[in-house]
Amino acid sequence: MVKRLSLIILIILLGSCGLVTTRPKLEMSLAAVAFIAAQDANAPTLSPNLYRKAEHYYLKAKSNYKKKYFNKAKQYAILSQKFSEQAELNSQLKKLEQDN
């Protein structure tokens, strides 16, 4: 009886693990928007190193999201957003320098 109850509790705990982690929809959306903004700011040409890092983390985030590794996907999406924003800002500053 105790073994059976322990087994049931273990199954419930293991089954609920997937329910605890939520999908990082907001982080993925913000990363996508930031990445597109970096592209629009011509970051691939004006800030290639930061842009490549942003792209690398964005692709890793998408891959992990598809594999349902939501914690890793969230971390990579946040990193992608950070580097995308830096690449966009750097590109805009370089454009201003070229115009002056």
FENKAZI-V817312 format. One record per pair of residues at least 12 apart in sequence whose C-alpha atoms are under 10 Angstrom apart, sorted by sequence separation. I is the first residue (numbers start at 1). GAP is how many residues later the second one is. D is the distance in whole Angstrom. If there is no record, write none. Layout:
BEGIN
i = (I,I)
gap = (GAP,GAP)
d = (D,D)
END
This chain:
BEGIN
i = (38,39,60,61,62,64,65,38,60,61,63,64,59,61,62,58,60,61,62,35,38,57,60,61,38,59,60,61,57,58,59,61,35,57,58,61,34,35,56,57,58,60,57,58,59,54,57,58,31,32,35,54,56,57,58,31,54,55,56,57,54,55,57,58,31,32,53,54,55,57,58,31,53,54,56,57,52,54,55,51,53,54,55,28,31,32,50,53,54,52,53,54,50,51,52,54,28,50,51,54,27,28,49,50,51,53,50,51,52,50,51,24,28,47,50,51,49,50,47,48,51,25,47,50,51,24,43,46,47,50,23,43,46,47,31,38,43,44,47,48,43,44,46,47,23,25,28,31,32,35,38,39,42,43,46,47,22,23,24,27,28,31,34,35,38,41,42,43,45,46,21,23,24,27,28,30,31,34,35,37,38,41,43,44,46,47,21,22,23,24,25,26,27,28,29,30,31,32,33,34,35,36,37,38,39,40,41,43,46,21,22,24,25,27,28,31,32,34,35,38,39,41,42,43,46,18,21,23,24,27,28,30,31,34,35,37,38,41,42,23,24,26,27,30,31,33,34,37,38,40,41,43,18,22,25,27,28,29,30,31,32,33,34,35,36,37,38,39,24,27,28,31,34,35,38,42,24,27,31,34,38,41)
gap = (12,12,12,12,12,12,12,13,13,13,13,13,14,14,14,15,15,15,15,16,16,16,16,16,17,17,17,17,18,18,18,18,19,19,19,19,20,20,20,20,20,20,21,21,21,22,22,22,23,23,23,23,23,23,23,24,24,24,24,24,25,25,25,25,26,26,26,26,26,26,26,27,27,27,27,27,28,28,28,29,29,29,29,30,30,30,30,30,30,31,31,31,32,32,32,32,33,33,33,33,34,34,34,34,34,34,35,35,35,36,36,37,37,37,37,37,38,38,39,39,39,40,40,40,40,41,41,41,41,41,42,42,42,42,43,43,43,43,43,43,44,44,44,44,45,45,45,45,45,45,45,45,45,45,45,45,46,46,46,46,46,46,46,46,46,46,46,46,46,46,47,47,47,47,47,47,47,47,47,47,47,47,47,47,47,47,48,48,48,48,48,48,48,48,48,48,48,48,48,48,48,48,48,48,48,48,48,48,48,49,49,49,49,49,49,49,49,49,49,49,49,49,49,49,49,50,50,50,50,50,50,50,50,50,50,50,50,50,50,51,51,51,51,51,51,51,51,51,51,51,51,51,52,52,52,52,52,52,52,52,52,52,52,52,52,52,52,52,53,53,53,53,53,53,53,53,54,54,54,54,54,54)
d = (10,8,9,4,10,9,10,7,7,7,10,10,10,8,9,9,10,5,8,8,9,9,6,5,10,9,8,9,9,7,9,9,7,5,6,8,9,7,9,7,9,9,9,8,9,9,6,5,9,10,8,9,10,5,8,10,10,10,8,9,7,7,10,10,9,8,9,4,10,9,9,7,7,7,10,10,10,8,9,9,10,5,8,8,9,10,10,6,5,9,8,9,9,7,9,9,8,6,6,8,10,8,9,7,9,9,9,8,9,7,6,10,9,10,5,8,8,9,9,8,10,9,6,9,10,8,9,8,8,10,8,10,9,9,10,10,9,8,6,9,6,10,8,6,8,10,8,9,8,7,9,9,9,6,5,10,10,9,6,9,7,5,8,7,6,8,8,9,8,9,10,6,8,6,10,8,7,6,9,8,7,6,8,9,10,9,9,7,8,10,10,9,9,9,9,8,8,8,8,8,9,8,8,8,9,8,8,5,7,7,8,7,9,9,6,6,8,9,5,6,8,9,7,9,8,9,7,9,6,6,8,9,4,6,8,9,4,6,9,8,9,9,6,7,8,9,6,7,8,10,7,10,10,10,10,10,9,10,10,9,9,10,10,9,9,10,9,10,9,10,9,8,10,9,8,9,10,8,9,8,9,9)
END
